[in-house]
Amino acid sequence: MLLKRHSSRNGVFVAVSIVMAFKKNIKHPGFIIGLLSFILFVLGVVLRGNGYVRGDVVILSAIVLGAVHWVWSIINVIKGYDLNPESKIFWLILVMLVPPVGGMLYYMMRRKNISM
């Protein structure tokens, strides 16, 4: 954890909870697929740029994973029951216009309501 909890200021507790939420949200399968597709795309471009023909296969697999991530992100934004309509429209536009980054940002910034 980046911040220590022994401070009595409220700002520190808020920052700690935000860091913990980010750590929890980046374990979402949709985020992992998006990150994997981004890494594979960069790797494929580097391989192709150095003359390896297999770079095309890596790029194609990155595009397929990116498409799965994009569709999954759009479905999750539409089904987001905890979002108000304005937030839903904002996230839908962001995910549709910037597919890999928008979906990963949605998964990182999303807050889950957990009832106990």
Backbone torsions as a table, in degrees:
resi	resn	phi	psi	omega
1	MET	NA	144.4	-176.2
2	LEU	-79.4	-30.6	-175.5
3	LEU	-115.4	146.9	178.2
4	LYS	-88.8	147.5	-174.6
5	ARG	-92.0	-3.5	-174.4
6	HIS	-78.9	-3.3	176.6
7	SER	-80.2	147.4	-176.7
8	SER	-95.7	2.9	179.9
9	ARG	-78.6	143.6	-178.2
10	ASN	-67.3	-32.5	-179.8
11	GLY	-61.3	-34.7	179.7
12	VAL	-68.7	-40.4	179.0
13	PHE	-65.2	-37.6	177.9
14	VAL	-65.9	-44.1	-179.6
15	ALA	-64.4	-39.7	178.6
16	VAL	-64.2	-40.9	179.9
17	SER	-68.1	-33.8	177.1
18	ILE	-66.8	-43.7	178.9
19	VAL	-62.8	-41.8	178.9
20	MET	-65.8	-36.8	178.1
21	ALA	-66.3	-40.9	177.6
22	PHE	-62.4	-42.6	179.7
23	LYS	-62.9	-37.6	-179.7
24	LYS	-72.3	-39.2	-175.7
25	ASN	-74.2	-25.8	-179.5
26	ILE	-77.7	-3.0	174.7
27	LYS	-89.5	-0.7	179.0
28	HIS	-66.4	135.5	-178.2
29	PRO	-57.2	-34.3	178.6
30	GLY	-64.5	-39.1	177.4
31	PHE	-66.2	-41.7	-178.8
32	ILE	-65.7	-40.0	177.6
33	ILE	-64.8	-41.6	177.9
34	GLY	-63.0	-43.5	178.8
35	LEU	-65.8	-41.5	178.5
36	LEU	-63.5	-41.1	179.2
37	SER	-66.2	-37.2	178.2
38	PHE	-65.7	-45.2	179.8
39	ILE	-64.8	-42.7	178.7
40	LEU	-63.5	-37.3	179.0
41	PHE	-64.1	-46.1	179.2
42	VAL	-63.2	-42.7	178.6
43	LEU	-62.6	-42.0	179.0
44	GLY	-64.7	-38.8	178.1
45	VAL	-66.0	-41.3	178.7
46	VAL	-65.2	-43.8	178.4
47	LEU	-62.6	-44.6	-179.2
48	ARG	-66.5	-36.4	178.8
49	GLY	-66.8	-26.8	178.1
50	ASN	-92.0	8.0	172.9
51	GLY	93.3	6.7	178.1
52	TYR	-84.2	126.8	-178.8
53	VAL	-69.9	-28.7	179.2
54	ARG	-64.0	-13.9	176.4
55	GLY	-60.4	-30.8	177.5
56	ASP	-65.0	-39.5	179.0
57	VAL	-65.9	-40.4	179.2
58	VAL	-66.4	-40.7	178.0
59	ILE	-64.8	-42.2	179.0
60	LEU	-63.2	-41.7	177.5
61	SER	-66.5	-34.2	176.2
62	ALA	-65.8	-37.7	178.8
63	ILE	-67.7	-40.5	178.2
64	VAL	-64.3	-47.0	177.5
65	LEU	-63.2	-38.0	177.3
66	GLY	-64.3	-37.7	177.8
67	ALA	-66.8	-41.3	176.5
68	VAL	-61.9	-44.3	178.8
69	HIS	-61.7	-42.0	-178.0
70	TRP	-63.9	-48.3	179.9
71	VAL	-64.0	-42.7	179.4
72	TRP	-62.5	-40.5	178.5
73	SER	-65.4	-42.3	179.2
74	ILE	-62.5	-44.2	179.2
75	ILE	-62.8	-42.3	179.4
76	ASN	-65.3	-36.7	177.7
77	VAL	-67.9	-43.2	-179.6
78	ILE	-64.2	-39.9	-179.0
79	LYS	-84.3	2.5	-177.2
80	GLY	-64.8	94.5	-176.6
81	TYR	-71.6	-23.7	-177.8
82	ASP	-87.9	2.5	-179.7
83	LEU	-98.7	140.6	172.0
84	ASN	-78.5	164.5	-173.9
85	PRO	-59.5	-36.1	179.8
86	GLU	-67.1	-41.9	178.1
87	SER	-66.0	-38.1	-179.8
88	LYS	-63.4	-42.3	178.7
89	ILE	-65.5	-43.1	178.4
90	PHE	-59.0	-49.6	-178.1
91	TRP	-67.3	-36.3	179.2
92	LEU	-64.5	-43.4	177.6
93	ILE	-63.9	-43.8	-179.1
94	LEU	-63.9	-43.9	-179.4
95	VAL	-66.9	-36.3	-178.0
96	MET	-76.7	-33.5	-177.9
97	LEU	-82.4	-35.0	-178.7
98	VAL	-125.8	76.9	-169.0
99	PRO	-52.4	-55.4	-175.6
100	PRO	-71.8	-44.5	-175.8
101	VAL	-74.2	-40.4	-179.7
102	GLY	-62.0	-43.2	178.6
103	GLY	-66.6	-40.9	179.3
104	MET	-67.7	-38.3	176.0
105	LEU	-63.8	-38.9	178.4
106	TYR	-61.1	-44.9	-179.5
107	TYR	-68.4	-33.9	179.0
108	MET	-72.1	-39.2	-173.3
109	MET	-89.3	-12.7	-176.5
110	ARG	-69.1	141.0	176.5
111	ARG	-111.7	131.4	177.9
112	LYS	-92.8	134.3	172.4
113	ASN	-91.3	113.4	-178.6
114	ILE	-110.0	123.4	179.1
115	SER	-99.5	140.8	-179.4
116	MET	-117.2	NA	NA
